[in-house]
Amino acid sequence: MSENKTYDVVIIGAGPCGLACAIEAKKEGLNYIVLEKGSIAESIRRYPINMQFFSTSEMIEIGNIPFISHDIRPTRSEALKYYRKVVEHYDLDVARFTNVEGLDKADGNFILKTSKGTIMTEKVVIAIGYYDVPRALSIDGESLPHVTHYYDEPYRYAHAKCVVVGGANSAIETALDLYRNGADVTMVHQFESLDKTAKYWIVPDLENRIKKGNVKAFFKHCVVKIDEHKVHIKDEHEAVKTLDADFVFLMVGYRPDKDLLERIGIQLNGDAYIPTIDKETFESNIEGIYMAGSVIGGEETAKVFIENGRLHAIPVINDIKSKLKQIR
């Protein structure tokens, strides 16, 4: 990362969609850099250790590099190795562990303030995804040390009383993995059933576990408070129950970094905070700043993911290249 030159484009985020943009920028001969607050494909690194993708491997390939996995659906570790190899194959310029703290504009260029200095660029692509910011319940006890919004692996929790909050993919997979590794699992979900749009092979699996009493479940209930060893829930009639809990997993979803986007000046619309973009070029309401990947879906995280988000790279970089030519 150089503070002494002006880049053609700075890409924020080294997930699959950000890396796809970097590949296209390099192919087009643009002077680019990728800024990543964590490691390569940081969000995937933070997935549960034994997670398997919903998508097949060929649907999350980037840069025309084949993704070969042992099963039809790749695992987290296979994806991490694949995206690292793609970075190495293209020799992509990725500044890891570099947090973007602010963005200003002066003399037609953007000035990015980062944790490792200030750099200038003519164009910006925001590809930060949504997994970095959990949806908060905003209840007492949410920040206690035995409460988490992320799940890693089951072995720490064997023989422990675990409460899993949520009913979509993350919650279902967490509950099943905990159950199969010796935890006493209770689910709490605000709706009347599990999310039917979740991975089709896990919904009936958990439904059967619930029917057989292997996993306890409280549907149409919300968590109102968490204590050191208790979770307090209420139903639609405001009746309160108390559950024993050694560990609590708040698997209620994630959202883009709304605060960062608003600091930059991105216009966010509605309760889902959908950013304003040109549907053809993916340029935002701020001229010269583009959005790519799942960040454009706001809190509607099921609409844009790796499969379709990776396809944003070509129109984004093509438009950037075209506009750079016009001003030079």
C-alpha positions in Angstrom: 0.0 0.0 0.0 1.5 3.3 -1.1 0.6 6.7 0.2 2.7 8.4 -2.5 0.5 7.5 -5.5 -3.1 7.7 -6.6 -4.7 4.4 -7.4 -7.2 4.0 -10.2 -9.4 2.0 -7.9 -9.4 0.9 -4.3 -11.5 -2.2 -3.5 -12.7 -2.5 0.1 -13.2 -6.1 1.1 -11.2 -9.3 0.1 -14.1 -11.7 0.1 -15.0 -13.6 -3.1 -16.8 -10.6 -4.7 -14.0 -8.1 -3.8 -11.4 -10.5 -5.2 -13.4 -11.0 -8.4 -13.3 -7.2 -8.8 -9.5 -7.2 -8.2 -9.1 -9.9 -10.9 -11.0 -7.8 -13.4 -9.1 -4.6 -12.5 -5.8 -6.4 -13.0 -6.9 -7.9 -16.3 -7.9 -4.4 -17.5 -4.5 -2.9 -16.5 -5.9 -0.7 -13.7 -3.7 0.4 -10.8 -5.7 -1.1 -7.9 -5.4 -2.3 -4.3 -7.7 -4.4 -2.1 -8.1 -3.3 1.5 -9.2 -6.0 3.9 -9.8 -5.5 7.7 -9.0 -9.2 8.3 -7.5 -12.0 6.3 -8.3 -13.2 2.8 -12.0 -14.3 2.7 -12.3 -13.2 6.4 -16.1 -13.8 6.5 -15.7 -17.4 5.3 -12.9 -17.9 7.9 -15.3 -17.0 10.6 -17.9 -19.5 9.5 -18.4 -22.6 11.6 -15.4 -24.9 11.3 -17.4 -27.8 9.8 -19.7 -25.7 7.6 -20.7 -26.9 4.1 -21.8 -24.4 1.5 -25.3 -24.4 0.0 -23.8 -23.6 -3.4 -21.9 -26.2 -5.5 -18.2 -25.5 -6.0 -18.5 -24.3 -9.6 -21.1 -21.7 -8.6 -18.6 -19.8 -6.3 -15.6 -19.9 -8.6 -14.0 -16.6 -9.6 -11.4 -15.6 -12.2 -12.1 -18.7 -14.3 -10.1 -20.8 -11.9 -11.8 -24.2 -11.4 -12.8 -25.0 -7.8 -12.5 -28.8 -7.2 -14.0 -30.1 -4.0 -14.4 -33.6 -2.5 -18.2 -33.3 -2.4 -20.6 -31.5 -4.7 -20.8 -28.8 -2.1 -17.5 -27.5 -0.8 -16.6 -27.0 2.9 -15.4 -23.9 4.6 -11.7 -25.1 4.6 -11.9 -26.0 0.9 -13.2 -22.5 0.1 -10.5 -20.8 2.2 -7.8 -22.7 0.4 -9.4 -22.0 -3.0 -9.6 -18.3 -2.6 -6.1 -18.1 -1.2 -4.8 -20.0 -4.2 -6.7 -17.6 -6.5 -5.0 -14.6 -4.9 -1.7 -16.3 -5.4 -2.4 -17.3 -9.0 -3.2 -13.7 -10.0 -0.7 -12.2 -7.6 -3.4 -9.8 -6.3 -2.4 -6.8 -4.3 -4.2 -7.3 -1.0 -3.5 -5.2 2.1 -4.7 -7.5 4.9 -5.6 -6.3 8.4 -6.1 -2.8 7.1 -9.3 -1.2 8.4 -11.0 1.7 6.5 -11.8 4.4 9.0 -13.1 7.2 6.8 -13.4 8.5 3.3 -13.3 12.1 2.0 -13.1 13.7 -1.4 -10.7 16.4 -2.6 -9.8 17.6 -6.1 -11.8 14.9 -7.7 -10.1 12.0 -5.9 -11.1 10.0 -2.8 -8.9 10.0 0.3 -9.2 6.9 2.3 -8.1 7.0 6.0 -7.1 3.5 7.1 -5.5 1.9 10.1 -2.2 1.9 8.2 -2.2 5.3 6.7 -4.0 7.4 4.1 -4.2 6.6 0.4 -5.7 8.3 -2.6 -7.8 6.8 -5.4 -10.0 7.9 -8.3 -12.6 5.2 -7.8 -13.8 3.1 -5.0 -15.5 -0.3 -4.9 -17.2 -1.3 -1.6 -17.5 -5.1 -1.4 -17.7 -5.6 2.4 -20.5 -8.2 2.5 -22.6 -8.4 5.6 -21.3 -11.1 7.9 -19.1 -8.7 10.0 -22.0 -7.1 11.9 -24.5 -9.3 13.7 -28.0 -8.2 14.2 -28.4 -7.1 17.7 -31.4 -8.1 19.9 -30.8 -5.0 22.1 -31.6 -6.8 25.3 -30.1 -7.0 28.7 -27.3 -9.7 28.9 -26.5 -9.8 25.1 -22.9 -8.9 25.8 -22.3 -11.5 28.6 -19.3 -13.7 28.0 -21.3 -16.9 27.4 -23.4 -15.3 24.7 -22.3 -15.1 21.1 -23.5 -14.3 17.6 -21.1 -16.7 16.0 -20.6 -20.4 16.2 -17.3 -22.2 15.8 -17.4 -25.9 16.7 -19.3 -28.2 19.1 -16.7 -29.8 21.3 -16.5 -27.1 23.9 -20.2 -27.4 24.6 -20.6 -31.2 25.1 -23.0 -31.9 28.0 -23.8 -28.2 28.4 -27.2 -26.6 28.2 -27.2 -24.5 25.0 -30.0 -22.2 23.9 -30.0 -21.4 20.1 -32.0 -18.3 19.0 -33.2 -18.2 15.4 -34.7 -20.4 12.8 -32.7 -20.0 9.6 -29.5 -21.7 8.2 -27.1 -20.6 11.0 -29.4 -21.5 13.8 -30.5 -24.8 12.3 -26.9 -25.9 11.6 -25.7 -24.8 15.1 -28.5 -26.7 16.8 -27.9 -29.9 14.8 -24.1 -29.8 15.3 -24.5 -29.2 19.1 -27.1 -32.0 19.4 -25.0 -34.5 17.6 -22.0 -33.7 19.8 -23.6 -34.2 23.1 -25.1 -30.8 24.0 -28.5 -30.3 25.6 -30.1 -28.0 22.9 -33.1 -25.7 23.1 -34.2 -23.5 20.2 -36.1 -20.2 20.5 -37.6 -18.7 17.3 -40.0 -15.8 16.9 -41.9 -17.4 14.0 -44.1 -20.4 14.0 -41.7 -22.7 12.2 -38.2 -23.1 10.9 -37.2 -21.1 7.8 -38.4 -23.2 4.8 -35.9 -21.4 2.5 -33.0 -22.8 4.5 -30.8 -25.6 3.1 -33.3 -28.2 2.1 -31.5 -31.1 3.7 -31.2 -29.6 7.2 -34.8 -28.4 7.8 -36.5 -31.8 7.9 -33.5 -33.1 9.9 -34.0 -30.6 12.7 -37.8 -30.9 12.4 -37.5 -34.7 13.1 -35.1 -34.0 16.0 -37.7 -31.7 17.5 -40.6 -34.1 17.0 -38.6 -36.9 18.8 -37.7 -34.5 21.7 -34.0 -34.7 20.9 -34.0 -30.9 20.6 -36.5 -28.7 22.5 -38.1 -25.8 20.7 -40.1 -22.8 21.6 -41.7 -21.3 18.4 -43.4 -17.9 18.4 -41.2 -16.9 21.4 -38.8 -14.0 21.7 -35.8 -13.6 24.1 -36.3 -10.6 26.4 -33.4 -11.0 28.8 -30.3 -13.1 29.4 -28.7 -13.7 32.8 -25.6 -15.6 33.7 -27.3 -19.0 33.7 -30.8 -18.2 32.4 -32.6 -17.0 29.3 -36.0 -15.3 29.7 -38.4 -15.7 26.8 -42.0 -14.6 26.2 -44.7 -15.8 23.8 -47.2 -13.8 21.7 -49.4 -13.4 24.8 -46.5 -11.9 26.8 -46.3 -15.0 29.0 -42.7 -15.3 30.3 -40.7 -18.6 30.6 -37.2 -19.1 31.9 -34.7 -21.5 30.4 -31.5 -22.8 31.9 -28.5 -21.9 29.7 -24.7 -22.5 30.0 -24.2 -21.0 26.6 -26.4 -18.8 24.3 -26.1 -18.6 20.5 -27.9 -15.6 19.0 -28.0 -16.9 15.4 -30.4 -14.2 14.2 -28.5 -13.0 11.1 -26.1 -10.3 10.1 -26.1 -7.0 8.2 -23.8 -4.7 6.3 -21.7 -2.2 8.2 -24.4 0.5 8.1 -22.4 2.9 10.2 -19.4 2.8 7.7 -21.7 3.2 4.7 -23.4 6.2 6.3 -20.1 7.8 7.2 -19.0 7.4 3.6 -22.3 9.0 2.5 -24.0 6.0 0.8 -27.8 6.5 0.7 -29.6 3.7 2.4 -33.3 3.0 1.8 -36.0 1.6 4.0 -35.9 -0.7 7.0 -33.5 -3.1 5.2 -31.0 -0.3 4.5 -30.8 -1.0 0.8 -28.1 1.2 -0.8 -29.0 3.3 -3.8 -27.1 2.0 -6.9 -27.3 2.1 -10.7 -28.6 -1.4 -11.6 -26.4 -1.6 -14.7 -23.1 -0.2 -13.4 -23.5 -0.7 -9.6 -22.4 2.9 -9.1 -23.8 4.3 -5.8 -25.4 7.7 -5.2 -21.9 9.1 -4.9 -20.2 9.4 -8.2 -17.1 7.2 -8.4 -18.1 4.9 -5.5 -19.4 1.5 -6.6 -21.0 -1.4 -4.6 -20.4 -5.1 -5.3 -21.5 -8.3 -3.8 -24.0 -9.0 -1.0 -23.6 -5.5 0.5 -26.0 -4.2 -2.1 -28.8 -6.3 -0.6 -28.7 -4.5 2.7 -30.4 -6.6 5.4 -32.1 -8.7 2.7 -29.2 -11.0 2.8 -30.9 -13.9 1.0 -31.0 -11.9 -2.3 -27.3 -11.5 -3.1 -24.6 -14.0 -2.2 -21.4 -15.3 -3.8 -23.2 -17.0 -6.7 -24.6 -13.8 -8.1 -22.5 -11.2 -6.3 -19.3 -12.4 -8.0 -20.9 -11.4 -11.4 -20.9 -7.8 -10.4 -17.2 -7.5 -11.0 -17.2 -7.3 -14.8 -19.8 -4.4 -15.1 -18.3 -2.5 -12.2 -14.7 -2.6 -13.6 -15.9 -2.0 -17.1 -17.7 1.1 -16.1 -14.7 2.3 -14.0 -12.3 1.8 -16.9 -14.7 3.6 -19.3 -15.0 6.6 -17.1 -11.3 6.8 -16.3 -10.7 6.9 -20.1 -13.1 9.8 -20.4 -11.3 12.0 -17.9 -7.8 11.3 -19.1 
